[in-house]
């Protein structure tokens, strides 16, 4: 199935454990990981396509993740996750006078 160019994607910034460097990736899919509760899995990596300008940092990321199916990250290394895209309308609460939502644990 082909994806639209304006489909929602996620910009994920995380701290690389090896050299303590901040890495920013764009992906189309974020899921819970099979490794456990404190991990998430990133897949469907998106890289900028511009044949006239070559960004060395973007090319390094492309080379590093070109054969990667899923990247499993600890939630403790993630700095931010930003949902972007023209089709992204955000959270819409219908039938409420306020946009404040209180989440409570289920009663036992």
CORBELJO-V684295 format. One record per pair of residues at least 4 apart in sequence whose C-alpha atoms are under 7 Angstrom apart, sorted by sequence separation. I is the first residue (numbers start at 1). J is the second residue. D is the distance in Angstrom with one decimal. If there is no record, write none. Layout:
i->I j->J d->D
i->I j->J d->D
This chain:
i->3 j->7 d->6.8
i->16 j->20 d->5.1
i->35 j->39 d->6.4
i->55 j->59 d->6.1
i->56 j->60 d->6.1
i->57 j->61 d->6.4
i->58 j->62 d->6.2
i->59 j->63 d->6.1
i->60 j->64 d->6.1
i->61 j->65 d->6.1
i->62 j->66 d->5.5
i->84 j->88 d->6.6
i->15 j->20 d->5.8
i->16 j->21 d->5.2
i->15 j->21 d->5.6
i->16 j->22 d->6.0
i->33 j->39 d->5.4
i->93 j->99 d->6.7
i->15 j->22 d->4.5
i->16 j->23 d->6.6
i->32 j->39 d->6.7
i->33 j->40 d->4.6
i->14 j->22 d->5.6
i->15 j->23 d->6.2
i->32 j->40 d->4.7
i->33 j->41 d->4.9
i->13 j->22 d->6.7
i->14 j->23 d->5.5
i->31 j->40 d->5.8
i->32 j->41 d->5.8
i->13 j->23 d->5.6
i->14 j->24 d->6.6
i->30 j->40 d->6.9
i->31 j->41 d->5.2
i->13 j->24 d->4.3
i->30 j->41 d->5.8
i->31 j->42 d->6.7
i->12 j->24 d->5.6
i->13 j->25 d->6.5
i->30 j->42 d->4.8
i->11 j->24 d->6.8
i->12 j->25 d->5.3
i->29 j->42 d->5.9
i->30 j->43 d->6.6
i->11 j->25 d->5.7
i->12 j->26 d->6.2
i->29 j->43 d->5.3
i->11 j->26 d->4.5
i->27 j->42 d->6.6
i->28 j->43 d->6.6
i->29 j->44 d->6.0
i->47 j->62 d->6.9
i->10 j->26 d->5.5
i->11 j->27 d->6.6
i->27 j->43 d->6.1
i->28 j->44 d->5.3
i->9 j->26 d->6.8
i->10 j->27 d->5.3
i->27 j->44 d->5.4
i->28 j->45 d->6.5
i->9 j->27 d->5.8
i->10 j->28 d->6.0
i->27 j->45 d->4.3
i->9 j->28 d->4.5
i->26 j->45 d->6.0
i->27 j->46 d->5.4
i->8 j->28 d->6.9
i->26 j->46 d->5.3
i->43 j->69 d->6.1
i->43 j->70 d->4.8
i->42 j->70 d->5.4
i->43 j->71 d->6.5
i->41 j->70 d->6.0
i->42 j->71 d->5.0
i->41 j->71 d->5.4
i->42 j->72 d->6.4
i->41 j->72 d->4.4
i->40 j->72 d->5.6
i->41 j->73 d->6.4
i->39 j->72 d->6.2
i->40 j->73 d->5.5
i->39 j->73 d->5.3
i->40 j->74 d->6.6
i->39 j->74 d->4.4
i->40 j->75 d->6.7
i->38 j->74 d->5.7
i->39 j->75 d->5.5
i->38 j->75 d->5.5
i->33 j->72 d->6.5
i->15 j->77 d->5.3
i->14 j->77 d->5.5
i->15 j->78 d->6.4
i->14 j->78 d->4.2
i->13 j->78 d->6.1
i->14 j->79 d->5.1
i->13 j->79 d->5.4
i->13 j->80 d->5.3
i->12 j->80 d->5.8
i->13 j->81 d->6.5
i->12 j->81 d->4.6
i->11 j->81 d->5.7
i->12 j->82 d->6.4
i->10 j->81 d->6.4
i->11 j->82 d->5.0
i->10 j->82 d->5.4
i->11 j->83 d->6.5
i->10 j->83 d->4.5
i->9 j->83 d->5.9
i->10 j->84 d->5.9
i->8 j->83 d->6.8
i->9 j->84 d->5.4
i->8 j->84 d->5.7
i->9 j->85 d->6.2
i->8 j->85 d->4.5
i->7 j->85 d->5.9
i->6 j->85 d->5.8
i->8 j->87 d->6.4
i->6 j->86 d->5.7
i->7 j->87 d->6.3
i->8 j->88 d->6.1
i->6 j->87 d->6.6
